[in-house]
């Protein structure tokens, strides 16, 4: 499994989300994001988590947003170039 995936998701400032955090509420926009689901310091700091299906089983992973894309086409080109097969737009 690659440590990078591409998902459409809402940006957030912290793990509390826009319901609780005013900074998250201010940046609550949906974007297409490249996610690192295997960050170097996993478990050492609080992060948002995402459910990913691996071998038919749901698993939960911490993640960091590495970059955002301006369009689906940009994200798909990047995924093809970098060999990222887990893309959900």
C-alpha positions in Angstrom: 0.0 0.0 0.0 1.3 3.4 -0.9 1.6 6.0 1.8 -0.2 8.6 -0.4 -3.8 8.8 -1.4 -5.9 11.5 -3.1 -9.3 12.5 -1.6 -11.8 15.2 -1.9 -12.2 16.6 1.6 -12.8 19.7 3.6 -9.8 21.6 4.9 -9.5 22.2 8.6 -7.1 23.9 11.0 -7.2 21.2 13.6 -8.8 17.8 14.5 -11.7 19.5 16.3 -13.3 20.7 13.0 -15.5 23.6 12.0 -18.3 22.8 14.6 -15.9 23.7 17.5 -13.0 25.6 16.1 -13.4 29.2 14.7 -10.2 28.9 12.6 -11.5 25.6 11.0 -14.8 27.3 10.4 -13.1 30.1 8.5 -11.2 27.7 6.2 -14.1 25.2 5.8 -13.7 24.7 2.0 -13.8 21.4 0.0 -10.6 20.7 -1.9 -8.9 17.8 -3.7 -6.0 16.8 -1.5 -2.9 14.6 -1.6 -2.8 12.9 1.8 0.2 11.2 3.5 -1.5 8.4 5.5 1.8 7.2 7.0 3.4 10.4 8.6 6.8 10.0 10.2 5.6 10.9 13.7 2.3 9.0 13.7 0.9 8.6 17.2 3.0 11.4 18.6 0.7 14.3 18.0 -3.1 14.7 17.5 -4.2 14.6 13.9 -7.4 14.0 11.9 -8.0 10.4 10.8 -9.5 8.9 7.7 -11.1 5.6 7.0 -9.5 3.6 4.2 -10.4 0.2 2.9 -7.3 -2.1 2.7 -7.7 -5.6 1.4 -11.5 -5.3 1.8 -11.3 -4.2 5.5 -11.8 -0.7 6.8 -8.8 0.8 8.6 -8.2 4.2 10.2 -5.2 6.2 9.5 -3.8 9.5 10.7 -3.0 11.8 7.8 -1.2 15.0 6.8 -2.3 17.1 3.8 0.7 17.3 1.6 -0.8 19.5 -1.2 -4.1 20.5 -2.8 -5.1 20.5 -6.4 -6.9 23.1 -8.4 -8.9 20.6 -10.5 -9.7 16.9 -10.8 -7.6 16.8 -14.0 -4.6 18.1 -12.1 -5.1 15.5 -9.4 -5.5 12.6 -11.9 -2.4 13.7 -13.9 -0.4 13.8 -10.7 -1.7 10.4 -9.6 -0.8 8.8 -12.9 2.7 10.4 -12.9 3.5 9.4 -9.3 1.8 5.9 -9.4 -0.9 6.7 -6.9 -3.8 4.3 -7.4 -6.0 5.1 -4.5 -7.9 8.1 -5.8 -11.4 9.0 -4.7 -12.8 12.2 -6.1 
